[in-house]
Amino acid sequence: MVLTVLAVIVALAMLTVPIVLVRSLIRPPAQPAAEQAVSPVTDTNDPVAPSGRAELDPATRSDTEAAVVHDWPLLLHDEFDGDTLDTTFWHPYSGETTGGNGRHRPSNIAVSDGVMTITSRGRESAGMAWQPGQLYGRWEVRARTEVGTGYGAVILLWPDAEDFPKGGEIDFMEIPKPSRTESNFVLHYGRNNSQVGTSVQGDFTEWHNYAVEWTPDHVAGFIDGQEIFRSTDKAQIPPRPMHLAIQQDIGPYGKDWIPPLDETSPAQVQLHLDWVRIYGL
C-alpha cells in the first residue's frame, strides 16, 4: 500500500514539469512535405531606418560565438550537414513576399556542402521558419549575403501567436541595401509598430555571426560576439513566445528600404547560412 501511494506521488510530481521546457528539448514528429509550407513573415508597416549607429571592433574574430562566450546552454541546432533541408523543425514558406512583390517558393531553398542557400531570381525568392518557438533565449546564425539590387535578406524572431505588431518582432540581421555594407538591428513593439534599433557598417558579403539575446528584462543584439544594441525598456520586450524566421524579400518595400529591381539586378542573389544555434536561459 505504501509503495502504491509513493508511485502516485511521483507520477503527479512528473506532471508538474513546465511545458515550455518539454517543447524546447523534445523534437516534434516530422510532417509530410505538403503540410510544411507556411506563409512568410509579413510586416504590414513600412520599416523605419534605425536612428542609432554602432561600430564593430576590427580586431573581433568573425567566428566568435556570443552565446558560447556567455555560457548559454545549447538546446537545438542545425549545421546543414545533409543534402536536403531538415523539415523536422524548418517550415519553408509558400506565399507572397513582404510587400507582395513576388512569391516565396520552397524550391528556392537548397542544402549542400554544409551550407543552406536561399536563392532569389526575378520575382521569386524563399524563406523558412523554425517551429516551435520559445519564450526567451538566444538565437545565433552564421550567414553571408550577396550584392544585388532589389532583394533584402532578414533574419528575425516572429511571434508564435502571429499578433504583430503587439506581439513584437526582432530583426537581428536585416540587410536591404544593394551594396551589403550595412546591417540593421530593429526591435518592433507596441500596437503602433514603434521601432528602435541600430545600424552597423561592414562587409556583409563575408561570413559573420548574428545573434539576439532575449530575456524578461532586456533584448540585446550581437555581431561576431560584439554587442551592438541593448534595450532594457520593459515596454519594448516581446511578451510571448517567438520563433526564428529567415527570408529574402523582393523590392520595392518601404520608403528607400529595399529598392526595386532594375537593370543592374543580377540574374540571382543568394543568402547563405553555415549554421543555426538556439540556446536557453
PEWOMO-V814341 format. One line per field, one symbol per residue. ss: DSSP state (A for helix, B for strand, O for the rest). psi: psi as a letter, one per 30 degrees, with the letter a starting at -180 (. if undefined). Layout:
ss = ???
psi = ???
This chain:
ss = OAAAAAAAAAAAAAOOOOAAAAAAAOOOOOOOAAAOOBOOOOOOOOOOOOOBBBOOOOOOOOOOOAAAAOOOBBBBBBOOOOOOOOOOOBBBBOBBOOOOOOBBOAAABBBBOOBBBBBBBOOBBOBBBBOOOBOOBBBBBBBBOOOOOOBBBBBBBBBOOOOOOOOOBBBBBBBOOOOOOBBBBBBBBOOOOBBBBBBBBOOOOOOBBBBBBBBOOBBBBBBOOBBBBBBOOAAAOOOOOBBBBBBBBBOOBOOOOBOOOOOOOOOOBBBBBBBBBBBBO
psi = eeeeeeeeeeeeeffgkkeeeeeffkklkklkefffklklkjjfkklkkkflklkkjffkkfgkjeeeeghkkkellkfhfaglkjgeekjkljaklkfggakkkffgklkkhgkkkkkkkbgkalllkjklaljlakkkkklllkkkkfkjkkklkkkefhhkfeflkjjfjjifkefhgkkkjkjkllfghlklalkkkajgflklkklkkjlfglkkkkkhfkkfkkkgjfffkkflkllkkkljlklkkljgdjllkaffklelkkkkkelkkkll.
